[in-house]
């Protein structure tokens, strides 16, 4: 119940854009709409005063943890010491608010900076013509591989920079595009991370694999690490992927990566759930295993083997030429048929061993999801940029939130973190048209707008500033700035929207109607994807 309350407070504070420390216990309430959420079902019958009192206790506990306890604790875990403070904290991490964990994490990240202002940032040169039109002719031409080759000789310590903040943040490295003149470093860096995520989740690179469940519209578009033996070159690329995860955390740039929860579980060292994780990754195999586990007699087994035979997955039984049976083999996620045990191709599935067969298939899939060799390489890369002991208190979902953010845009939060420049005001008619048009956009179009304006699809959902004003410390790319267009030539309705991505600045003409504003915004976000549009 405490864990459910902490998760609910995390969501409530995210919605209110405040930290739990600033939430008064009397502001805690369960809305009737929350009754449908299974995560808070165990709290519904608790008197509201008891909930508020319990929240006050958790609030006090977290304040003590943040200010006194966690900074003094060695968070590294070792299997030898099962009762260490780190091991006990891992068991109790559900009682710690997400904001408490992030605050401690940020302090540690700023205390482990290894590249100071005296050292110039490493610079890499990318050739955008290699990926023109979005089609990569060879994986070695991808931004990911171009960057991995050039940064291979750069010590990881040079990539450990302070957390990005303010209008001119420090990033792990600078990017120069061949044949292009780019002012500032933020826009090109954010575009690089966005492009790399596109490449990782495409056929041009083989490090990630679309999960088999997506073939039947479950977890569509979700990826896992490709479960296959890796070469030395692939191990280096996985190491670089881990470095990029750490670099994105230090840069506070949410990565648009859609990875299954099983990836984040293995990354933070949590065990997989034999049922839930298998069902999420490969629902067809999950159903197949369940059928064998629920068979009640040999007649049902024979009928199931006949059904499988019709799908060309079974062979004839040695006991009878027309009696179908399964063998101790199964297809891996990459489509290769493997034996589930020694000489499995010669062992038929019978009533006596059908449970062993089902357990062997489940075990095969879980080993593929655990993917120890690949995860070890990714963790090594991540550990070169951020201290791995920080993962001790993070849940898999919290690690995903810290690395990838949320895949939707909160317009109210964006509006609260927007500045109007050169005499513009929120009450100006064309500014009202602008926000009205964005409110009409679906989330897909909002993400495209954000990509157009600041070169990243996802933006942080928290910011340490108090009121979004000009004198507070913002997390880049905040605040968004709206300014008049350059020059005065031509009528406003004939002009186009321009942006300066490094500054998250939108130069907005005074369009005369909501319809024209919609048309120009849609024109801008869709033509952005055309490399020849200028």
N, C-alpha and C positions, 0 to 999 in steps of 0.2 A: 504493500500500500504506500509505503514511503517512496519507493521507486516510481510508482504511478503518479504520485503527487509532484515529485521532482520533474518528471517528463511533462506534466501538465503546466507547471510553472514556467518551464523552458519555453513552451509554445506560447503561453500567455505573454511572457515578456518579449518574445520575438514579435508578436502582434502589436504590442504597445510600444515597441522600440525603446525599452528601458532594461536595466539590469535588475535581477532579483533583489539586490541590496537596496534599490530605490523603490521597491514595491511594498506598499503598506499592507499588513495582514488583512485589513478590512476591504482591500481591493480584490481579494481572492474570492471568487464565487464560481459556481458551476452553472453555466448557462443551459437551458433545456436542450439546446442544439448539441451539447456535449454528451448527452445521454446515448447517442448513437455511436460514440467512439468507444470501441472495446478496450482501449488502453486506460480509460478512466472508469470502467464499469464497476470496479471494486470500491470506488469512492462515492458512488451515488447515494448510498444509504447512510453515509457518515454525516452527522450534524455539521452545519457550516461553521459553527463556532469551534468545533473540534478540529476541523480542517485548518482554520486560520491559526489556531494555537499550535498545531503541528508544523505549519509553515514557519511560524515565528521561531520555533525550535531549530528547524532546518536552516533557516536564515542565519541564526546565531552560530550554528555549527560551521557553516560555510565561511562566515566572516573570520572565525578563528583559524580555520584551515588555510584560508587565503593569506592572512596577515602574519600568522605565527608558525603554523605547523608545517605546511607543505614546503616552504623555502628551506627548512632544516632537515628534510628527510631525503635519504638516498633512495631514489625510485627505481634503480636498476634491479631487475629480478634475476634470481638464479634458481634453477630447479632444486638445488641442494637445500635451500633454506625456505621451507614451505610456510614458516610462521614469521617471516621477516615483515617489517612494516610495509614494504612494497607489496608483498603477497596479500597482506590483509587489506591494504588500500584497494587493490584490484578487486577483491571480493565486495568491497563497500563503495565502489565507484558510482553505483546508481544513486547514492545519497548526495553526490556533489553536483551542484548546478553547472550547466555548460559554461556559463559566463565565468564562474570561478576557475574552471579548468583552463579556459582561454587566457584569462588574466595571468595566471601562473606561467602558462606556456609562453606568453609574449615576453614576460620578464626574463625567462630563461633564454629565449631566442636573442633578446637584446644583450644578454650577458655573455653570449657565446659568439659574438661577432669576431671574425678573424681578419676581415679586410677593412682597414681603417681608411680615413679620408686621404691619407698620404699616398695610397696605392691607387693607380688608375684601374678602372674596370676593364676586364678582358673584353675584347671586341671580336665578333664573328661576322663574316661576310656571307650573305645568302644570295643566290641567283634566282630571282622570282620567275625568270623565263623557263626554268626547269619544271615549274608546276602551272604554267599559264593555262587558263581554261579549266583549272581544277583537276586535270588529268596528269598523273605522274607516270612517266614512261618507264622508270625503273626505281626500285625502292631506294637505291643509293643516292638518287637525285632529290629525295624528299627533304623538306626542311629538317625533319627529325634526324636523318642520317647525316646531312650536311653539318648540322650543329654538333652531333655526337663526335664526328671526326675532328672538328676544330677544337672542341673543348676537352678532348681526351688528354691533351698535353698540359692542361691547366690544372694546377692543384685544387682539390675541393675546397681548401681553406679560402681561396680567393673568391669562392661563390657564396661564402657565409657572410651575409651583410645584415645590417640592422633591418628591423621591420619597416616596410614602406609607410611613409606618412608625409603629410604636407603636400605642397604643390609641385615640388621637385624631388620625388622619391629616388632612393638609391636602389638599383636593381642588380642582380647577380652579374649580368653582362650586358653590353650594348650590342645593338644589331645594326649593320649597314647593309642596305640592299643595293646590289649592283645596278648602276645606271639610274638610281633614284636619289633625289636630294630630300632628306627628311629632316625637319626641324624638331628638336627634342628627341628624347629616348623612350618615353612612356608608350606612345602609340604603337611604335614598331615592335616593342617588347611584348605588349599585350596581343598584337596581331600574330606574332610568332607563336605564342602559347596556344592561341585559338586554332591556328593552322595545324600545329603539331597534333592537337587532339582530334582534328578531322582526319589526319593521316593515320593515326593509331586506330581509329574506328572505321577504317576502309580496307579495301583489298590490297592496297599498295604496300602495307606492312603486315607481317604475319605474327606479331607479338600478342595481339588480342584476337579472340575468337568469339563470334556471335553465339550466344548460348543456345543450345538445341531447342529450348522451350519457345524461343521466338518464332520458330517455324510453325507453331500452332497458336500464335498470337498471345502467348503468355510471356510477360517480361520482354515485350518486343523492343528491340534496339539495345538490349543489355548485353554486356560483354564480360568475358572471363579471360584470364591469362591462358594462352594456347597450351594445352597439356600434352607436350611431346618433349623428347630429349632435345637439348639445346647445344648448339655449337659454341665455341669460344666467342665468335663474333656476336651471336645472339645474346650470350651472357653479358657482353659489354653493353649492348643496346638496352637490355633490361636494367642494368646498373644505371644507365643514363636516364631511363624512365623513372627510377627511384629518385635520382637527383632532381629531376624536373618536378616531382611531387613536393620535395622539400623546398625547392626554389619558389614554387607557387605559394607555399605557405608563408615563406618570408616576405614575398612580394604582395601578399593578400590579394592575389588575382585568382578567383574561383575558376577551376578548370572545368570545361563542359565535357567531362568524361562520364559515361553511363556504365558503371560497373556493378555487377551483382553484389549483394551483401556478403557473399562467401569470400570475395576478394578482400574486403575490408576486415573481415573476421580473421583471415590468415595473416593479414598485415599487422594487426594489433595483438596477435597471438591467442585469439579465442578459438575454442574447439568448434567444429562444424556440427550442425544438427543433422543427424542421419536422415530424418524425414523432410524437414522444412527446406534445407539447402538443396537436397536432391530434387525435390519437387520444383523449386524455383529455377534450377539450372536445366533440368531435363525431365519435363513432366511425362513424356512418353515412356521413358525408362522407369520412372517412379510408378506409373500405372502398371507397367509390365511386371515389375517386382511384386507389387501388391496383389496382382492376380495369382501369382505362384504361391504367395504367402497365405492366401485365403481359400485355396483349394481344399475341399473336404473329402474327396475320394478319388480313386484312380480313374473313374469314368470322366470326372471333370478335368483331370490332368490330360487324358487322351483327347478330349474335346479342345482343350486349350492348345495342345500341340498341333492339332489339325488346323485350328485357326491361324497359328503361326506359320504352318506349312503353306497355307494359302498366300502368305505374305513373303514366301521364299526365305524364311528364316530357320526352317527346320529341315531335317533329312529323314530318310526311312529308318525305322527301328531294325536292329539286327534280329529281333525276335520274330518279325514278320515283314515281308517285303512291302506290304501296303499299309503298314502301321507307322504313322509319322511320329518323330520324336525330335527333341532338341539336344544339342551337344553342349558341353561345357566351354563354349566360346561366346564372345559378344563383341559388338563394334565399339571402338573407342569414340570419343567425341570428334576426333579428326577423321573418322570413317575407316579405320584400320581394324580388321578382325583379329582378335587376340584370344589366346587360351586363358581360361580362368583358373586353371591349375595345370600341373604337369600332365602332358598327354591329353589335354582337355578335348581335343578334336575327336578322340576315340572313346570318350566317356559319354554315354547317353544319359539324359535326365530321366530319372524314374521316381516312383513314389517315395522310395527310401532316401533319395538325396536331393529332392526338389527344394527343400529349405536351404541346404548348403549352396545350391545353384543360385537361389535368390539372394542369399547373403553375399555370395562372391560378386554378383553384378553390382550390388549396392556398394561393396567395398571398392570395386574398380572405379566407380564414379566418384566416390569420396576422395580416393587417392588423386584422381585427375583434378578435382576442385582444390585439394590441399596443395598440389603442384609444388612440392617442397623446394625443388631445384630452382624454379623460376622465382618463387616468392623470396627465397634467400638472396638472390641477385638483386631484386627490387629493394629489399630491406637494407642491403649493404649500401646501395646508392642513396637511399633516404637517410641512413645513418651518417653519411658523409656530409650532409647539409644540416640536419637537425638532430639533437640528442634523442636516441631511441627510447630512453627511459620516460620521455614525455608521453609515450603511448600507453604507459601503465594505467593511467586513470581514465583514458578515453575509451568509450564504447565504439564498436564498428560504425554505428550511425554518426556519432560525433566526429570520428576521424573523417568520414565522408563529407560531413558538413564543413569541417575546417579546411578541407582540400578542394572540394568541388562546389561548395555553397548550395544554394537552392535553385532549381531549374525554372524559377518563375520570377517575374518582376513585380515588386510591390510599388504601385504608382504613388500611394500616399507617402511611403517612405522616401521615394525619389523626389516627390514634390517638396517634402520637408527639408531636403538637402539640395535645393536649387537656389542659385544666386542670379539676380537680374542686374545687368550691367548697362552703363552709358544711359542712365535715365529711364530704363524700362521698369515697369511695375507689374506685379502679379495681376492687377485689375485691368491692364490694357486689353483691348478687345482681341487682338491677334494672339496674345498669350492665353486668353481663355479658350480661343479656338484651338490652340496647340494642345492644351491639356484635354479638351473635349475630344479631339481626334484620337489622342492616345488612349483615352478611356474606351473608345470604340474598337480598339485593336484587340485581337486575340493574343494569347501569350506568345505564340510563334512569331507574330509580327512585332510584338514588344521586344523580344530578344533580338530580332533583326535591327530594330531601331537602336538598341543599346550598342550592338556591334557597329552600326554605322557611326554612332556618335563618339564611341571611345575605344573601339577595337576589341571588345570582349563581350561575349554573349551573356555572361552572368556577372552580377555585381554583388559586393558584400551586402549582407542583410543587417549588419550592425555597424555602428560608427561611434567612436568615443566622444564625439562632440556633444555638447549639451543642447544646443538649439539650432544647429545648422548655420550659424552666423559666420561672417567672414574672419573672425578672430580666433576660431577654435581649431583644434587639430583634427583634421579629417583623415579618414582612410581613403587613399586613392582608389578609384578616380574621382570620388566626391570632392567638392560639390560640383554638380552639373551647373554650367553657366549658360545663360541665354543672353545674346547680344544682338544689336542691329547688324544688318549686312554691311559689307565693305562698299563704299561709294554710294551714289544716289542715282546712277544712270538707269533709265527705263522705269516702267511702271512696276510696282511691287508684285502684282499678279503674274508678271512674265518672268520673274526671277526664280532662281532655284535655292534650296537650302544648302548651305555650306557648313562644314564642321572642322574643328581643329582637335583631332583625336587625342593628342598628348595632353591637352588642357580640358577635355570633356566640354568643349564650348560649341554651342549651336548658334550659328548666325542666321537669324530668322527674319525674313522679309515680312512686312505688314500686310499679309493677305487679307482680302476683303470679305471672305466668307469661310465657313467651316468646310464646305465642299472643296474649295480650292486648297485649303490647308491639308485635307485628307489626301487629295490627289498628289500634291507636292511631296508629302511625307512618304507615301507609298512609292512614288517615283524614286525618291532618294534611297530607300532601304532596298529596293529590288535592283536598281542599277548598280548599287555598290558591289554586287557579286559579279558584274561584268568587267573583266580585266581591261577591256578596250574602251570603256565608257569615259575614261578620263577622271 
